[in-house]
């Protein structure tokens, strides 16, 4: 059974690699994402918060880890060209990572190695980005009518926390649960969750 699951995962990874974009194609998709209302809004809010993000803040890269993108303090947003297929994938990555950048900008003491801090920004990114919208979840094979969004946010936050070497096992889960209410209900820079 385990071998079958590994084969399925491997075939998914191979299929992703076949459909992945070159870094140049991905760069063009990143620049196209700048025209979407949500990306424009987040870039404006970062500017107002004193953390301007120019076009060079975003970069298409080939990633070794299986992930769509990341935000790195002092470097900006990286979109993994080998794990994005369509414009919507790129838009979503840019939005999620801009939410992380906003959190990093507004919290002078955000410590990415602190599980509670990391959990909070992952909860906010999952909740505010639209990544856990029921239509996206349905396309991923998660068919739950009620409570799907919070379940998705928890699942994605745990996945991100598990990649943090300082947050493993119960530390990740306990940290997420400890900050859940405050962070899930924090909708800044939006007036309410989009």
N, CA and C atoms as an extended XYZ file, in Angstrom:
582
Properties=species:S:1:pos:R:3:atomname:S:1:resname:S:1:resid:I:1 pbc="F F F"
N         0.825       -1.196        0.000 N   UNK     1
C         0.000        0.000        0.000 CA  UNK     1
C         0.864        1.253        0.000 C   UNK     1
N         1.918        1.243        0.834 N   UNK     2
C         2.807        2.387        0.921 CA  UNK     2
C         3.503        2.626       -0.418 C   UNK     2
N         3.918        1.536       -1.078 N   UNK     3
C         4.580        1.663       -2.377 CA  UNK     3
C         3.623        2.267       -3.390 C   UNK     3
N         2.358        1.849       -3.353 N   UNK     4
C         1.353        2.387       -4.264 CA  UNK     4
C         1.168        3.884       -4.024 C   UNK     4
N         1.079        4.283       -2.756 N   UNK     5
C         0.937        5.702       -2.445 CA  UNK     5
C         2.143        6.490       -2.926 C   UNK     5
N         3.341        5.937       -2.746 N   UNK     6
C         4.544        6.615       -3.221 CA  UNK     6
C         4.524        6.735       -4.737 C   UNK     6
N         4.043        5.691       -5.427 N   UNK     7
C         3.965        5.724       -6.883 CA  UNK     7
C         2.969        6.775       -7.350 C   UNK     7
N         1.841        6.888       -6.639 N   UNK     8
C         0.846        7.909       -6.980 CA  UNK     8
C         1.443        9.293       -6.774 C   UNK     8
N         2.118        9.518       -5.635 N   UNK     9
C         2.758       10.805       -5.375 CA  UNK     9
C         3.794       11.107       -6.447 C   UNK     9
N         4.613       10.096       -6.808 N   UNK    10
C         5.642       10.293       -7.806 CA  UNK    10
C         5.035       10.640       -9.152 C   UNK    10
N         3.949        9.953       -9.527 N   UNK    11
C         3.314       10.267      -10.815 CA  UNK    11
C         2.721       11.668      -10.798 C   UNK    11
N         2.205       12.126       -9.654 N   UNK    12
C         1.698       13.499       -9.557 CA  UNK    12
C         2.830       14.505       -9.723 C   UNK    12
N         3.964       14.219       -9.099 N   UNK    13
C         5.114       15.106       -9.203 CA  UNK    13
C         5.613       15.136      -10.643 C   UNK    13
N         5.679       13.967      -11.294 N   UNK    14
C         6.113       13.918      -12.691 CA  UNK    14
C         5.145       14.690      -13.576 C   UNK    14
N         3.834       14.549      -13.316 N   UNK    15
C         2.831       15.278      -14.107 CA  UNK    15
C         2.983       16.780      -13.901 C   UNK    15
N         3.261       17.190      -12.659 N   UNK    16
C         3.470       18.613      -12.386 CA  UNK    16
C         4.687       19.117      -13.151 C   UNK    16
N         5.752       18.311      -13.163 N   UNK    17
C         6.973       18.736      -13.842 CA  UNK    17
C         6.732       18.902      -15.339 C   UNK    17
N         5.919       18.031      -15.917 N   UNK    18
C         5.621       18.134      -17.341 CA  UNK    18
C         4.848       19.401      -17.662 C   UNK    18
N         3.996       19.838      -16.757 N   UNK    19
C         3.150       21.003      -17.008 CA  UNK    19
C         3.736       22.280      -16.407 C   UNK    19
N         4.858       22.175      -15.728 N   UNK    20
C         5.422       23.344      -15.061 CA  UNK    20
C         5.892       24.368      -16.086 C   UNK    20
N         6.115       25.551      -15.598 N   UNK    21
C         6.511       26.679      -16.440 CA  UNK    21
C         8.008       26.936      -16.305 C   UNK    21
N         8.573       27.534      -17.340 N   UNK    22
C         9.955       27.992      -17.234 CA  UNK    22
C         9.964       29.213      -16.318 C   UNK    22
N        11.136       29.597      -15.855 N   UNK    23
C        11.227       30.776      -14.996 CA  UNK    23
C        10.778       32.024      -15.749 C   UNK    23
N        11.078       32.089      -17.043 N   UNK    24
C        10.668       33.246      -17.848 CA  UNK    24
C         9.148       33.317      -17.972 C   UNK    24
N         8.513       32.164      -18.219 N   UNK    25
C         7.041       32.129      -18.307 CA  UNK    25
C         6.424       32.513      -16.964 C   UNK    25
N         7.029       32.026      -15.906 N   UNK    26
C         6.528       32.315      -14.569 CA  UNK    26
C         6.689       33.802      -14.240 C   UNK    26
N         7.813       34.406      -14.618 N   UNK    27
C         8.018       35.844      -14.410 CA  UNK    27
C         6.903       36.642      -15.078 C   UNK    27
N         6.556       36.255      -16.301 N   UNK    28
C         5.485       36.953      -17.020 CA  UNK    28
C         4.151       36.787      -16.285 C   UNK    28
N         3.924       35.607      -15.727 N   UNK    29
C         2.687       35.358      -14.988 CA  UNK    29
C         2.659       36.168      -13.686 C   UNK    29
N         3.813       36.308      -13.048 N   UNK    30
C         3.888       37.122      -11.832 CA  UNK    30
C         3.502       38.556      -12.165 C   UNK    30
N         4.073       39.103      -13.231 N   UNK    31
C         3.768       40.487      -13.616 CA  UNK    31
C         2.295       40.638      -14.008 C   UNK    31
N         1.719       39.603      -14.593 N   UNK    32
C         0.294       39.648      -14.919 CA  UNK    32
C        -0.554       39.658      -13.641 C   UNK    32
N        -0.070       38.991      -12.591 N   UNK    33
C        -0.821       38.953      -11.326 CA  UNK    33
C        -0.925       40.334      -10.695 C   UNK    33
N         0.002       41.248      -11.031 N   UNK    34
C        -0.024       42.596      -10.465 CA  UNK    34
C        -1.292       43.347      -10.852 C   UNK    34
N        -1.960       42.905      -11.894 N   UNK    35
C        -3.188       43.573      -12.341 CA  UNK    35
C        -4.427       43.099      -11.603 C   UNK    35
N        -4.320       42.024      -10.825 N   UNK    36
C        -5.509       41.527      -10.117 CA  UNK    36
C        -5.808       42.455       -8.936 C   UNK    36
N        -7.081       42.672       -8.649 N   UNK    37
C        -7.454       43.608       -7.571 CA  UNK    37
C        -6.851       43.266       -6.209 C   UNK    37
N        -6.803       41.994       -5.863 N   UNK    38
C        -6.293       41.592       -4.545 CA  UNK    38
C        -4.791       41.872       -4.442 C   UNK    38
N        -4.039       41.586       -5.474 N   UNK    39
C        -2.599       41.843       -5.443 CA  UNK    39
C        -2.346       43.346       -5.386 C   UNK    39
N        -3.071       44.111       -6.189 N   UNK    40
C        -2.921       45.575       -6.157 CA  UNK    40
C        -3.211       46.112       -4.762 C   UNK    40
N        -4.305       45.644       -4.160 N   UNK    41
C        -4.705       46.074       -2.817 CA  UNK    41
C        -3.597       45.779       -1.799 C   UNK    41
N        -3.078       44.561       -1.812 N   UNK    42
C        -2.052       44.183       -0.839 CA  UNK    42
C        -0.762       44.966       -1.041 C   UNK    42
N        -0.396       45.202       -2.278 N   UNK    43
C         0.810       45.999       -2.541 CA  UNK    43
C         0.626       47.439       -2.041 C   UNK    43
N        -0.571       48.000       -2.238 N   UNK    44
C        -0.853       49.353       -1.742 CA  UNK    44
C        -0.784       49.400       -0.219 C   UNK    44
N        -1.326       48.387        0.444 N   UNK    45
C        -1.320       48.359        1.906 CA  UNK    45
C         0.100       48.196        2.455 C   UNK    45
N         0.902       47.420        1.778 N   UNK    46
C         2.294       47.291        2.194 CA  UNK    46
C         3.017       48.631        2.049 C   UNK    46
N         2.742       49.329        0.974 N   UNK    47
C         3.329       50.658        0.744 CA  UNK    47
C         2.914       51.611        1.865 C   UNK    47
N         1.618       51.619        2.210 N   UNK    48
C         1.118       52.497        3.278 CA  UNK    48
C         1.702       52.134        4.638 C   UNK    48
N         2.025       50.856        4.821 N   UNK    49
C         2.609       50.408        6.094 CA  UNK    49
C         4.113       50.688        6.151 C   UNK    49
N         4.642       51.256        5.071 N   UNK    50
C         6.064       51.594        5.051 CA  UNK    50
C         6.966       50.518        4.497 C   UNK    50
N         6.383       49.535        3.865 N   UNK    51
C         7.165       48.429        3.303 CA  UNK    51
C         6.862       48.299        1.814 C   UNK    51
N         7.414       49.199        1.033 N   UNK    52
C         7.176       49.170       -0.401 CA  UNK    52
C         7.710       47.909       -1.041 C   UNK    52
N         6.987       47.450       -2.038 N   UNK    53
C         7.404       46.251       -2.771 CA  UNK    53
C         7.416       46.576       -4.265 C   UNK    53
N         8.587       46.727       -4.796 N   UNK    54
C         8.737       46.964       -6.221 CA  UNK    54
C         8.655       45.659       -6.988 C   UNK    54
N         8.761       45.753       -8.289 N   UNK    55
C         8.680       44.555       -9.115 CA  UNK    55
C         9.810       43.569       -8.814 C   UNK    55
N        10.977       44.072       -8.394 N   UNK    56
C        12.090       43.174       -8.101 CA  UNK    56
C        11.913       42.422       -6.773 C   UNK    56
N        10.844       42.718       -6.048 N   UNK    57
C        10.500       42.014       -4.809 CA  UNK    57
C        10.017       40.597       -5.125 C   UNK    57
N         9.623       40.358       -6.373 N   UNK    58
C         9.052       39.086       -6.815 CA  UNK    58
C        10.021       38.409       -7.773 C   UNK    58
N        10.170       37.103       -7.620 N   UNK    59
C        11.100       36.390       -8.489 CA  UNK    59
C        10.594       34.974       -8.743 C   UNK    59
N        10.707       34.547       -9.984 N   UNK    60
C        10.412       33.158      -10.341 CA  UNK    60
C        11.691       32.352      -10.153 C   UNK    60
N        11.589       31.229       -9.482 N   UNK    61
C        12.742       30.374       -9.222 CA  UNK    61
C        12.349       28.914       -9.447 C   UNK    61
N        13.343       28.071       -9.623 N   UNK    62
C        13.115       26.629       -9.670 CA  UNK    62
C        13.384       26.112       -8.263 C   UNK    62
N        12.383       25.460       -7.676 N   UNK    63
C        12.487       25.027       -6.278 CA  UNK    63
C        12.834       23.545       -6.183 C   UNK    63
N        13.668       23.223       -5.203 N   UNK    64
C        14.024       21.821       -4.952 CA  UNK    64
C        12.946       21.137       -4.127 C   UNK    64
N        12.350       21.897       -3.211 N   UNK    65
C        11.276       21.346       -2.379 CA  UNK    65
C         9.958       21.443       -3.142 C   UNK    65
N         9.041       20.546       -2.827 N   UNK    66
C         7.734       20.585       -3.470 CA  UNK    66
C         6.878       21.634       -2.770 C   UNK    66
N         6.887       22.848       -3.339 N   UNK    67
C         6.089       23.952       -2.805 CA  UNK    67
C         5.841       24.941       -3.932 C   UNK    67
N         4.834       25.767       -3.754 N   UNK    68
C         4.461       26.714       -4.814 CA  UNK    68
C         5.194       28.037       -4.698 C   UNK    68
N         5.613       28.385       -3.500 N   UNK    69
C         6.299       29.652       -3.330 CA  UNK    69
C         6.627       29.915       -1.881 C   UNK    69
N         7.279       31.063       -1.649 N   UNK    70
C         7.650       31.410       -0.286 CA  UNK    70
C         7.905       32.907       -0.183 C   UNK    70
N         7.869       33.362        1.046 N   UNK    71
C         8.274       34.736        1.355 CA  UNK    71
C         9.500       34.628        2.246 C   UNK    71
N        10.536       35.392        1.915 N   UNK    72
C        11.751       35.411        2.721 CA  UNK    72
C        12.043       36.856        3.102 C   UNK    72
N        12.109       37.116        4.396 N   UNK    73
C        12.396       38.470        4.891 CA  UNK    73
C        13.689       38.987        4.256 C   UNK    73
N        13.611       40.200        3.751 N   UNK    74
C        14.780       40.824        3.158 CA  UNK    74
C        15.028       40.446        1.701 C   UNK    74
N        14.320       39.431        1.223 N   UNK    75
C        14.493       38.989       -0.166 CA  UNK    75
C        13.221       39.166       -0.979 C   UNK    75
N        12.078       38.868       -0.383 N   UNK    76
C        10.811       39.032       -1.079 CA  UNK    76
C        10.082       37.733       -1.330 C   UNK    76
N         9.255       37.754       -2.366 N   UNK    77
C         8.403       36.620       -2.711 CA  UNK    77
C         9.063       35.807       -3.817 C   UNK    77
N         9.112       34.507       -3.600 N   UNK    78
C         9.633       33.587       -4.601 CA  UNK    78
C         8.492       32.690       -5.053 C   UNK    78
N         8.302       32.594       -6.364 N   UNK    79
C         7.281       31.708       -6.934 CA  UNK    79
C         8.011       30.567       -7.624 C   UNK    79
N         7.652       29.346       -7.278 N   UNK    80
C         8.331       28.160       -7.814 CA  UNK    80
C         7.778       27.830       -9.193 C   UNK    80
N         8.554       28.148      -10.217 N   UNK    81
C         8.092       27.958      -11.594 CA  UNK    81
C         7.826       26.495      -11.916 C   UNK    81
N         8.505       25.585      -11.241 N   UNK    82
C         8.313       24.167      -11.522 CA  UNK    82
C         7.114       23.559      -10.802 C   UNK    82
N         6.394       24.364      -10.006 N   UNK    83
C         5.197       23.851       -9.330 CA  UNK    83
C         3.952       24.698       -9.575 C   UNK    83
N         4.005       25.598      -10.520 N   UNK    84
C         2.803       26.350      -10.905 CA  UNK    84
C         2.493       26.011      -12.360 C   UNK    84
N         1.203       25.891      -12.664 N   UNK    85
C         0.806       25.492      -14.012 CA  UNK    85
C         0.035       26.578      -14.740 C   UNK    85
N        -0.830       27.267      -13.998 N   UNK    86
C        -1.726       28.242      -14.635 CA  UNK    86
C        -1.652       29.574      -13.897 C   UNK    86
N        -2.224       30.600      -14.529 N   UNK    87
C        -2.172       31.947      -13.955 CA  UNK    87
C        -2.793       31.985      -12.562 C   UNK    87
N        -3.872       31.272      -12.352 N   UNK    88
C        -4.532       31.267      -11.048 CA  UNK    88
C        -3.602       30.744       -9.954 C   UNK    88
N        -2.767       29.745      -10.280 N   UNK    89
C        -1.787       29.240       -9.301 CA  UNK    89
C        -0.843       30.363       -8.879 C   UNK    89
N        -0.345       31.105       -9.861 N   UNK    90
C         0.603       32.187       -9.583 CA  UNK    90
C        -0.073       33.289       -8.773 C   UNK    90
N        -1.278       33.673       -9.172 N   UNK    91
C        -2.011       34.709       -8.435 CA  UNK    91
C        -2.151       34.320       -6.966 C   UNK    91
N        -2.529       33.084       -6.723 N   UNK    92
C        -2.748       32.616       -5.355 CA  UNK    92
C        -1.453       32.628       -4.548 C   UNK    92
N        -0.359       32.191       -5.152 N   UNK    93
C         0.932       32.209       -4.454 CA  UNK    93
C         1.316       33.644       -4.106 C   UNK    93
N         1.191       34.547       -5.061 N   UNK    94
C         1.563       35.950       -4.828 CA  UNK    94
C         0.708       36.535       -3.705 C   UNK    94
N        -0.580       36.260       -3.700 N   UNK    95
C        -1.471       36.772       -2.655 CA  UNK    95
C        -1.074       36.218       -1.286 C   UNK    95
N        -0.909       34.901       -1.183 N   UNK    96
C        -0.534       34.280        0.103 CA  UNK    96
C         0.760       34.886        0.638 C   UNK    96
N         1.739       34.994       -0.239 N   UNK    97
C         3.049       35.473        0.217 CA  UNK    97
C         3.030       36.961        0.550 C   UNK    97
N         2.178       37.732       -0.126 N   UNK    98
C         2.035       39.150        0.232 CA  UNK    98
C         1.395       39.304        1.607 C   UNK    98
N         0.521       38.379        1.980 N   UNK    99
C        -0.062       38.415        3.330 CA  UNK    99
C         1.043       38.149        4.353 C   UNK    99
N         1.936       37.191        4.069 N   UNK   100
C         3.086       36.963        4.959 CA  UNK   100
C         3.959       38.213        5.032 C   UNK   100
N         4.192       38.845        3.878 N   UNK   101
C         5.017       40.058        3.850 CA  UNK   101
C         4.359       41.171        4.669 C   UNK   101
N         3.031       41.288        4.571 N   UNK   102
C         2.318       42.295        5.352 CA  UNK   102
C         2.481       42.018        6.843 C   UNK   102
N         2.327       40.756        7.243 N   UNK   103
C         2.491       40.399        8.654 CA  UNK   103
C         3.902       40.722        9.128 C   UNK   103
N         4.885       40.417        8.303 N   UNK   104
C         6.276       40.687        8.649 CA  UNK   104
C         6.517       42.190        8.771 C   UNK   104
N         5.875       42.968        7.916 N   UNK   105
C         6.027       44.422        7.917 CA  UNK   105
C         5.404       45.052        9.158 C   UNK   105
N         4.188       44.640        9.492 N   UNK   106
C         3.471       45.315       10.582 CA  UNK   106
C         3.886       44.845       11.967 C   UNK   106
N         4.487       43.679       12.073 N   UNK   107
C         4.908       43.168       13.384 CA  UNK   107
C         6.420       43.306       13.494 C   UNK   107
N         6.853       44.271       14.234 N   UNK   108
C         8.283       44.552       14.350 CA  UNK   108
C         9.052       43.376       14.937 C   UNK   108
N         8.371       42.528       15.684 N   UNK   109
C         9.069       41.435       16.361 CA  UNK   109
C         8.666       40.049       15.851 C   UNK   109
N         8.195       39.952       14.611 N   UNK   110
C         7.797       38.643       14.078 CA  UNK   110
C         9.023       37.746       14.012 C   UNK   110
N         8.936       36.612       14.675 N   UNK   111
C        10.044       35.662       14.737 CA  UNK   111
C         9.593       34.385       14.030 C   UNK   111
N        10.129       34.160       12.832 N   UNK   112
C         9.710       33.012       12.011 CA  UNK   112
C        10.098       31.680       12.638 C   UNK   112
N        11.019       31.689       13.580 N   UNK   113
C        11.387       30.436       14.244 CA  UNK   113
C        10.453       30.135       15.419 C   UNK   113
N         9.647       31.116       15.828 N   UNK   114
C         8.675       30.935       16.906 CA  UNK   114
C         7.416       30.294       16.314 C   UNK   114
N         7.059       29.133       16.818 N   UNK   115
C         5.919       28.378       16.257 CA  UNK   115
C         4.614       29.168       16.299 C   UNK   115
N         4.373       29.903       17.360 N   UNK   116
C         3.128       30.670       17.473 CA  UNK   116
C         3.095       31.793       16.447 C   UNK   116
N         4.203       32.478       16.252 N   UNK   117
C         4.257       33.551       15.248 CA  UNK   117
C         4.051       32.972       13.849 C   UNK   117
N         4.762       31.898       13.561 N   UNK   118
C         4.648       31.272       12.244 CA  UNK   118
C         3.221       30.758       12.026 C   UNK   118
N         2.645       30.129       13.043 N   UNK   119
C         1.276       29.612       12.930 CA  UNK   119
C         0.301       30.741       12.626 C   UNK   119
N         0.465       31.865       13.284 N   UNK   120
C        -0.454       32.980       13.102 CA  UNK   120
C        -0.454       33.472       11.659 C   UNK   120
N         0.723       33.675       11.093 N   UNK   121
C         0.764       34.185        9.723 CA  UNK   121
C         0.268       33.138        8.729 C   UNK   121
N         0.464       31.861        9.020 N   UNK   122
C        -0.057       30.803        8.136 CA  UNK   122
C        -1.589       30.741        8.220 C   UNK   122
N        -2.132       30.900        9.412 N   UNK   123
C        -3.590       30.920        9.580 CA  UNK   123
C        -4.175       32.092        8.802 C   UNK   123
N        -3.575       33.253        8.956 N   UNK   124
C        -4.071       34.443        8.261 CA  UNK   124
C        -3.970       34.280        6.733 C   UNK   124
N        -2.855       33.758        6.262 N   UNK   125
C        -2.677       33.591        4.816 CA  UNK   125
C        -3.697       32.598        4.252 C   UNK   125
N        -3.923       31.518        4.965 N   UNK   126
C        -4.908       30.535        4.508 CA  UNK   126
C        -6.317       31.097        4.494 C   UNK   126
N        -6.641       31.867        5.504 N   UNK   127
C        -7.989       32.427        5.646 CA  UNK   127
C        -8.245       33.580        4.681 C   UNK   127
N        -7.272       34.457        4.501 N   UNK   128
C        -7.498       35.691        3.746 CA  UNK   128
C        -7.188       35.581        2.251 C   UNK   128
N        -6.434       34.580        1.846 N   UNK   129
C        -5.989       34.491        0.451 CA  UNK   129
C        -7.038       33.930       -0.501 C   UNK   129
N        -8.017       33.219        0.033 N   UNK   130
C        -8.987       32.554       -0.840 CA  UNK   130
C        -8.553       31.140       -1.198 C   UNK   130
N        -7.393       30.729       -0.714 N   UNK   131
C        -6.872       29.395       -1.013 CA  UNK   131
C        -7.796       28.298       -0.487 C   UNK   131
N        -8.550       28.586        0.548 N   UNK   132
C        -9.420       27.574        1.153 CA  UNK   132
C       -10.885       27.758        0.784 C   UNK   132
N       -11.158       28.481       -0.276 N   UNK   133
C       -12.527       28.642       -0.769 CA  UNK   133
C       -13.088       27.257       -1.113 C   UNK   133
N       -14.375       27.064       -0.893 N   UNK   134
C       -14.951       25.735       -1.068 CA  UNK   134
C       -14.784       25.196       -2.482 C   UNK   134
N       -14.771       26.057       -3.494 N   UNK   135
C       -14.589       25.573       -4.870 CA  UNK   135
C       -13.188       24.997       -5.056 C   UNK   135
N       -12.188       25.649       -4.485 N   UNK   136
C       -10.822       25.121       -4.574 CA  UNK   136
C       -10.723       23.799       -3.829 C   UNK   136
N       -11.344       23.736       -2.680 N   UNK   137
C       -11.321       22.502       -1.901 CA  UNK   137
C       -12.028       21.372       -2.643 C   UNK   137
N       -13.114       21.679       -3.279 N   UNK   138
C       -13.840       20.669       -4.057 CA  UNK   138
C       -12.957       20.128       -5.173 C   UNK   138
N       -12.247       21.008       -5.858 N   UNK   139
C       -11.342       20.583       -6.932 CA  UNK   139
C       -10.179       19.744       -6.404 C   UNK   139
N        -9.828       19.939       -5.147 N   UNK   140
C        -8.753       19.149       -4.530 CA  UNK   140
C        -9.262       17.808       -4.009 C   UNK   140
N       -10.570       17.606       -4.062 N   UNK   141
C       -11.136       16.353       -3.598 CA  UNK   141
C       -11.638       16.369       -2.173 C   UNK   141
N       -11.717       17.538       -1.562 N   UNK   142
C       -12.250       17.656       -0.209 CA  UNK   142
C       -13.700       18.119       -0.331 C   UNK   142
N       -14.630       17.211       -0.072 N   UNK   143
C       -16.042       17.515       -0.312 CA  UNK   143
C       -16.806       17.579        1.000 C   UNK   143
N       -16.586       18.634        1.732 N   UNK   144
C       -17.286       18.847        2.986 CA  UNK   144
C       -18.106       20.116        2.846 C   UNK   144
N       -19.367       20.066        3.181 N   UNK   145
C       -20.232       21.221        3.004 CA  UNK   145
C       -20.089       22.259        4.100 C   UNK   145
N       -19.899       21.832        5.322 N   UNK   146
C       -19.799       22.775        6.433 CA  UNK   146
C       -18.441       22.664        7.096 C   UNK   146
N       -17.879       23.805        7.408 N   UNK   147
C       -16.609       23.833        8.121 CA  UNK   147
C       -15.392       23.543        7.262 C   UNK   147
N       -15.580       23.513        5.944 N   UNK   148
C       -14.456       23.180        5.069 CA  UNK   148
C       -13.337       24.217        5.138 C   UNK   148
N       -13.712       25.489        5.247 N   UNK   149
C       -12.713       26.548        5.178 CA  UNK   149
C       -11.772       26.490        6.378 C   UNK   149
N       -12.308       26.381        7.569 N   UNK   150
C       -11.458       26.322        8.758 CA  UNK   150
C       -10.625       25.046        8.775 C   UNK   150
N       -11.213       23.946        8.322 N   UNK   151
C       -10.472       22.684        8.252 CA  UNK   151
C        -9.297       22.808        7.279 C   UNK   151
N        -9.534       23.452        6.143 N   UNK   152
C        -8.489       23.679        5.154 CA  UNK   152
C        -7.390       24.576        5.719 C   UNK   152
N        -7.773       25.648        6.376 N   UNK   153
C        -6.787       26.568        6.960 CA  UNK   153
C        -5.922       25.820        7.970 C   UNK   153
N        -6.541       25.005        8.800 N   UNK   154
C        -5.784       24.219        9.795 CA  UNK   154
C        -4.825       23.249        9.092 C   UNK   154
N        -5.307       22.560        8.074 N   UNK   155
C        -4.494       21.586        7.348 CA  UNK   155
C        -3.274       22.265        6.704 C   UNK   155
N        -3.510       23.404        6.062 N   UNK   156
C        -2.420       24.116        5.391 CA  UNK   156
C        -1.440       24.726        6.386 C   UNK   156
N        -1.956       25.233        7.497 N   UNK   157
C        -1.064       25.785        8.526 CA  UNK   157
C        -0.181       24.686        9.107 C   UNK   157
N        -0.755       23.523        9.373 N   UNK   158
C         0.027       22.405        9.907 CA  UNK   158
C         1.088       21.948        8.909 C   UNK   158
N         0.747       21.942        7.645 N   UNK   159
C         1.724       21.541        6.623 CA  UNK   159
C         2.901       22.519        6.608 C   UNK   159
N         2.600       23.811        6.659 N   UNK   160
C         3.658       24.824        6.664 CA  UNK   160
C         4.498       24.729        7.936 C   UNK   160
N         3.843       24.542        9.064 N   UNK   161
C         4.566       24.448       10.331 CA  UNK   161
C         5.460       23.208       10.381 C   UNK   161
N         5.017       22.130        9.746 N   UNK   162
C         5.824       20.905        9.765 CA  UNK   162
C         7.133       21.089        9.003 C   UNK   162
N         7.199       22.078        8.104 N   UNK   163
C         8.429       22.358        7.367 CA  UNK   163
C         9.393       23.237        8.179 C   UNK   163
N         8.903       23.795        9.271 N   UNK   164
C         9.735       24.635       10.142 CA  UNK   164
C        10.453       23.720       11.132 C   UNK   164
N        11.793       23.671       11.108 N   UNK   165
C        12.522       22.750       11.992 CA  UNK   165
C        12.300       23.016       13.482 C   UNK   165
N        11.791       24.198       13.830 N   UNK   166
C        11.526       24.513       15.234 CA  UNK   166
C        10.137       24.075       15.688 C   UNK   166
N         9.313       23.638       14.754 N   UNK   167
C         7.918       23.307       15.065 CA  UNK   167
C         7.597       21.911       14.551 C   UNK   167
N         7.649       20.960       15.400 N   UNK   168
C         7.296       19.622       14.970 CA  UNK   168
C         6.408       18.958       16.009 C   UNK   168
N         5.606       18.027       15.554 N   UNK   169
C         4.731       17.279       16.443 CA  UNK   169
C         3.739       18.152       17.187 C   UNK   169
N         3.685       17.929       18.490 N   UNK   170
C         2.712       18.635       19.312 CA  UNK   170
C         2.992       20.128       19.412 C   UNK   170
N         4.236       20.537       19.263 N   UNK   171
C         4.572       21.966       19.337 CA  UNK   171
C         3.834       22.731       18.250 C   UNK   171
N         3.781       22.164       17.055 N   UNK   172
C         3.097       22.827       15.938 CA  UNK   172
C         1.599       22.899       16.202 C   UNK   172
N         1.016       21.780       16.572 N   UNK   173
C        -0.432       21.749       16.804 CA  UNK   173
C        -0.827       22.631       17.986 C   UNK   173
N        -0.097       22.539       19.080 N   UNK   174
C        -0.395       23.353       20.262 CA  UNK   174
C        -0.258       24.847       19.961 C   UNK   174
N         0.769       25.211       19.203 N   UNK   175
C         0.968       26.627       18.848 CA  UNK   175
C        -0.181       27.127       17.998 C   UNK   175
N        -0.585       26.301       17.024 N   UNK   176
C        -1.684       26.708       16.147 CA  UNK   176
C        -2.971       26.899       16.951 C   UNK   176
N        -3.266       25.960       17.825 N   UNK   177
C        -4.489       26.052       18.625 CA  UNK   177
C        -4.443       27.257       19.576 C   UNK   177
N        -3.271       27.559       20.109 N   UNK   178
C        -3.144       28.666       21.056 CA  UNK   178
C        -3.443       30.022       20.401 C   UNK   178
N        -3.102       30.180       19.129 N   UNK   179
C        -3.283       31.479       18.468 CA  UNK   179
C        -4.477       31.506       17.513 C   UNK   179
N        -5.164       30.397       17.373 N   UNK   180
C        -6.205       30.260       16.357 CA  UNK   180
C        -7.224       31.399       16.365 C   UNK   180
N        -7.902       31.620       17.480 N   UNK   181
C        -8.988       32.603       17.530 CA  UNK   181
C        -8.515       34.010       17.170 C   UNK   181
N        -7.440       34.426       17.775 N   UNK   182
C        -6.933       35.781       17.521 CA  UNK   182
C        -6.517       35.932       16.060 C   UNK   182
N        -5.768       34.982       15.557 N   UNK   183
C        -5.212       35.109       14.207 CA  UNK   183
C        -6.262       34.878       13.124 C   UNK   183
N        -7.159       33.947       13.335 N   UNK   184
C        -8.209       33.687       12.347 CA  UNK   184
C        -9.126       34.904       12.215 C   UNK   184
N        -9.358       35.590       13.314 N   UNK   185
C       -10.249       36.753       13.306 CA  UNK   185
C        -9.558       38.067       12.945 C   UNK   185
N        -8.248       38.040       12.809 N   UNK   186
C        -7.485       39.231       12.406 CA  UNK   186
C        -7.515       39.313       10.883 C   UNK   186
N        -8.247       40.264       10.351 N   UNK   187
C        -8.415       40.354        8.898 CA  UNK   187
C        -7.610       41.493        8.274 C   UNK   187
N        -6.737       42.151        9.042 N   UNK   188
C        -5.943       43.230        8.481 CA  UNK   188
C        -5.096       42.738        7.310 C   UNK   188
N        -4.942       43.424        6.254 N   UNK   189
C        -5.325       44.811        5.999 CA  UNK   189
C        -6.742       44.971        5.450 C   UNK   189
N        -7.487       43.890        5.412 N   UNK   190
C        -8.871       43.948        4.914 CA  UNK   190
C        -9.805       44.355        6.054 C   UNK   190
N       -10.952       44.941        5.716 N   UNK   191
C       -11.965       45.257        6.724 CA  UNK   191
C       -12.607       43.978        7.257 C   UNK   191
N       -12.765       43.031        6.354 N   UNK   192
C       -13.313       41.708        6.717 CA  UNK   192
C       -12.688       40.695        5.786 C   UNK   192
N       -12.826       39.422        6.093 N   UNK   193
C       -12.228       38.376        5.261 CA  UNK   193
C       -12.823       38.437        3.851 C   UNK   193
N       -11.966       38.446        2.847 N   UNK   194
C       -12.468       38.502        1.449 CA  UNK   194
C       -13.247       37.254        1.062 C   UNK   194
